[in-house]
Amino acid sequence: MNAKNLENSINAALPPTPYYVLDEAAIVANMKIIARLCELSGAKALLALKCFATWGVFDVMQPYLHGTTSSSLNEVRLGYETFGNNDDASSSDKKETHAYSVAYSADEIPEVLNYADKIIFNSISQLNAFKAQAAAQNIPVGLRLNPKTSNSSFLIADPARPFSRLGEHDKEKIAAVLSDITGVMIHNNCENDSFEAFSESLADIESRFGDILAQLEWVSLGGGIHFIAPDYPLEKLADRLKVFSETYGVQVYLEPGEASIHGAGTLVTTVLDTMHNQKNLAVVDASIEAHMLDLLIYRESAPIAAINHTAADIAPIGNPAEAAPSKANAESADHTIIYGRSCLAGDIFGEYALPSNLQIGDQIAFGNAAGYTMVKKNWFNGVNMPAIVIRRLDGSIDIQREFDYQDYKASLS
């Protein structure tokens, strides 16, 4: 996104910081890659709402995607209501709405089935409990299959971790319920940017579950495949998916979340204070715990996309968990650690080698702020909730939503 153009947008003044900015042009660029993959492979792509659910930009995503997939009743309803004209089954704008949850409560099932085109159960227990209700409404049923292998660098996000609850792994038990399902969902990738690793993992699944797959109508391979990277061999992935589909006679689904909006969002903040404690310190008016929670969960840092509306591409240095001053990093005394404003000592956006020292009032835009941010934002410490701003394809700015004290108060009672 060209941060310089933000100041000159014609439709609205920007709100006070902090605020998220979503760039529709960057989203569409990702959408075109996804559409190309689907065209070459025959796969269908569903937006993973658990990653990104800001429906104010769904209009530019709908032409490229086949629907949405969800992790809860609220998400499946949101997908149904906001992604396509789903009230009219004959409409050319009708999109698929897939429902999944780690566990449904019995009272949720009737409403879920009102919205879902497919419902995927996490366990055989849940399948047995609710399959009759789905069959009564002619809703195809799926089951999550856990191959007990994965491509994930993070234990916290690894569905194949020891004692995992995410799906069924026993082949004999799965075979026993094949008459109750039409497909399976296999989600065992997380930020996997290696085609070779994906292909080898899929081959392993085929070798162990191939006879199961051959009896199905569809297979969802989930998300977490970083195929939008510039150097990713998209055609190889497409061929791999096409051969898989043809070998087992199944419709392949993908569930891109981060791939849909990577590089399409920033979190714009203002420096409130500066200090020095063996290194330069700056405190901004946002918080990773409240506004970019995955940085805290995965011990990662945010890249800087702009400083004072001037585009930048400044990668963080090192690991924020190791940002405390020490003898070993004394040579980096000119670096700047940017902190969030919450009371959490480790509320750190990252450590950076900046062209000049930050001053109070400077604006910092952090990159990669679309995925798993707005869906996880919270009111920790009562810190101001960032507004949601959308830069439309024509360059105009829409302030999609602002939050105030009444929203904070209402969230607590």
JOLIN-V465077 format. One record per residue. RES is the residue in three letters. PSI is psi in degrees with one decimal (* if undefined). Layout:
RES|PSI, RES|PSI
This chain:
MET|137.0, ASN|98.0, ALA|-25.0, LYS|-31.9, ASN|-12.5, LEU|-41.7, GLU|-26.5, ASN|7.9, SER|142.7, ILE|-20.2, ASN|-27.0, ALA|148.2, ALA|147.2, LEU|147.0, PRO|170.8, PRO|149.4, THR|156.9, PRO|154.9, TYR|147.2, TYR|143.1, VAL|124.0, LEU|130.8, ASP|108.9, GLU|-34.4, ALA|-40.2, ALA|-37.3, ILE|-45.8, VAL|-36.0, ALA|-41.5, ASN|-40.9, MET|-38.2, LYS|-34.9, ILE|-43.3, ILE|-44.1, ALA|-38.0, ARG|-43.0, LEU|-43.7, CYS|-40.2, GLU|-43.1, LEU|-30.9, SER|-22.5, GLY|0.9, ALA|160.7, LYS|145.0, ALA|131.0, LEU|131.2, LEU|127.3, ALA|103.9, LEU|-19.9, LYS|-27.4, CYS|-42.4, PHE|122.8, ALA|24.4, THR|93.5, TRP|-8.6, GLY|-15.5, VAL|8.7, PHE|-26.8, ASP|-34.4, VAL|-10.6, MET|-31.0, GLN|-38.1, PRO|-17.5, TYR|-18.8, LEU|159.2, HIS|-5.3, GLY|-154.6, THR|158.7, THR|154.1, SER|171.5, SER|10.0, SER|169.5, LEU|-45.9, ASN|-40.3, GLU|-41.9, VAL|-35.5, ARG|-43.2, LEU|-44.6, GLY|-43.4, TYR|-42.9, GLU|-26.0, THR|-12.0, PHE|87.0, GLY|168.6, ASN|82.5, ASN|-5.0, ASP|-24.0, ASP|104.8, ALA|-22.2, SER|-1.6, SER|143.6, SER|-16.5, ASP|5.3, LYS|129.9, LYS|157.4, GLU|140.8, THR|104.9, HIS|137.6, ALA|130.6, TYR|148.0, SER|146.9, VAL|-33.6, ALA|125.5, TYR|145.5, SER|153.8, ALA|-35.6, ASP|-13.8, GLU|-27.1, ILE|-47.1, PRO|-41.6, GLU|-40.3, VAL|-43.9, LEU|-21.9, ASN|-26.8, TYR|-23.8, ALA|142.0, ASP|-26.5, LYS|146.6, ILE|130.1, ILE|123.5, PHE|145.6, ASN|-25.4, SER|161.2, ILE|-33.2, SER|-47.7, GLN|-37.1, LEU|-49.7, ASN|-33.3, ALA|-33.8, PHE|0.1, LYS|-33.5, ALA|-37.8, GLN|-39.2, ALA|-42.6, ALA|-36.2, ALA|-24.7, GLN|11.9, ASN|37.1, ILE|119.0, PRO|143.6, VAL|139.9, GLY|171.9, LEU|140.2, ARG|127.1, LEU|126.5, ASN|108.1, PRO|-2.7, LYS|20.5, THR|155.8, SER|167.3, ASN|84.2, SER|132.7, SER|-4.8, PHE|121.5, LEU|-37.7, ILE|-22.9, ALA|13.7, ASP|109.1, PRO|-13.8, ALA|14.3, ARG|159.0, PRO|138.8, PHE|28.7, SER|142.6, ARG|1.8, LEU|82.4, GLY|172.2, GLU|139.7, HIS|-16.9, ASP|112.3, LYS|-40.6, GLU|-39.6, LYS|-38.3, ILE|-43.2, ALA|-32.2, ALA|-18.3, VAL|15.7, LEU|-30.2, SER|-13.3, ASP|-9.1, ILE|157.7, THR|-11.1, GLY|175.6, VAL|155.6, MET|128.6, ILE|108.7, HIS|97.4, ASN|26.7, ASN|145.0, CYS|112.3, GLU|41.5, ASN|107.9, ASP|13.5, SER|114.8, PHE|-39.5, GLU|-42.8, ALA|-41.2, PHE|-47.3, SER|-41.8, GLU|-39.4, SER|-42.9, LEU|-38.6, ALA|-39.1, ASP|-41.9, ILE|-42.6, GLU|-41.7, SER|-29.5, ARG|-27.8, PHE|13.5, GLY|-41.0, ASP|-26.9, ILE|-48.3, LEU|-36.2, ALA|-13.1, GLN|9.4, LEU|168.3, GLU|-25.5, TRP|153.2, VAL|124.3, SER|127.2, LEU|12.7, GLY|-157.8, GLY|-155.1, GLY|11.6, ILE|113.4, HIS|64.4, PHE|-1.2, ILE|-3.2, ALA|142.4, PRO|-33.3, ASP|10.0, TYR|135.5, PRO|80.7, LEU|-40.0, GLU|-35.8, LYS|-42.4, LEU|-43.6, ALA|-44.6, ASP|-40.8, ARG|-43.9, LEU|-38.8, LYS|-43.8, VAL|-42.2, PHE|-46.6, SER|-44.8, GLU|-35.1, THR|-41.1, TYR|-0.7, GLY|41.2, VAL|151.8, GLN|125.2, VAL|134.9, TYR|144.0, LEU|152.4, GLU|68.4, PRO|127.0, GLY|-77.5, GLU|-36.5, ALA|-25.3, SER|-30.1, ILE|14.8, HIS|132.2, GLY|9.2, ALA|5.8, GLY|146.6, THR|157.2, LEU|114.0, VAL|129.0, THR|166.3, THR|139.1, VAL|121.7, LEU|-28.8, ASP|154.3, THR|149.0, MET|177.8, HIS|124.6, ASN|78.3, GLN|-19.0, LYS|164.2, ASN|135.0, LEU|143.0, ALA|143.3, VAL|125.3, VAL|169.3, ASP|28.1, ALA|-178.4, SER|136.5, ILE|-34.7, GLU|-32.3, ALA|-28.1, HIS|-19.8, MET|64.5, LEU|-30.9, ASP|-25.2, LEU|-37.9, LEU|-44.1, ILE|-43.8, TYR|6.1, ARG|48.6, GLU|172.1, SER|161.0, ALA|138.2, PRO|154.3, ILE|125.1, ALA|-21.9, ALA|148.9, ILE|121.0, ASN|47.8, HIS|7.5, THR|123.4, ALA|139.4, ALA|166.2, ASP|76.5, ILE|111.4, ALA|146.3, PRO|159.5, ILE|124.0, GLY|-163.3, ASN|129.7, PRO|-24.9, ALA|-15.7, GLU|19.8, ALA|-9.4, ALA|138.6, PRO|141.9, SER|168.2, LYS|-33.3, ALA|-28.6, ASN|24.1, ALA|-28.5, GLU|-13.3, SER|31.0, ALA|-22.6, ASP|-5.5, HIS|161.9, THR|128.8, ILE|125.0, ILE|119.7, TYR|153.2, GLY|171.5, ARG|4.4, SER|172.3, CYS|-7.2, LEU|123.6, ALA|-33.7, GLY|23.9, ASP|81.9, ILE|122.1, PHE|-33.4, GLY|174.8, GLU|137.5, TYR|149.3, ALA|103.2, LEU|153.9, PRO|-24.5, SER|162.0, ASN|143.0, LEU|149.0, GLN|155.0, ILE|132.4, GLY|-15.6, ASP|145.9, GLN|133.0, ILE|125.6, ALA|119.5, PHE|138.1, GLY|176.1, ASN|47.1, ALA|23.4, ALA|-43.3, GLY|131.3, TYR|31.3, THR|-67.4, MET|-30.7, VAL|-12.8, LYS|-1.9, LYS|150.4, ASN|175.8, TRP|29.3, PHE|133.0, ASN|4.5, GLY|18.1, VAL|140.0, ASN|132.2, MET|129.7, PRO|138.5, ALA|163.2, ILE|117.8, VAL|138.9, ILE|124.5, ARG|110.5, ARG|169.6, LEU|-29.3, ASP|4.2, GLY|-9.3, SER|161.0, ILE|130.1, ASP|130.7, ILE|101.4, GLN|-38.8, ARG|136.9, GLU|154.6, PHE|149.9, ASP|-170.9, TYR|-37.0, GLN|-35.3, ASP|-42.3, TYR|-48.0, LYS|-43.3, ALA|-26.1, SER|-12.0, LEU|0.4, SER|*
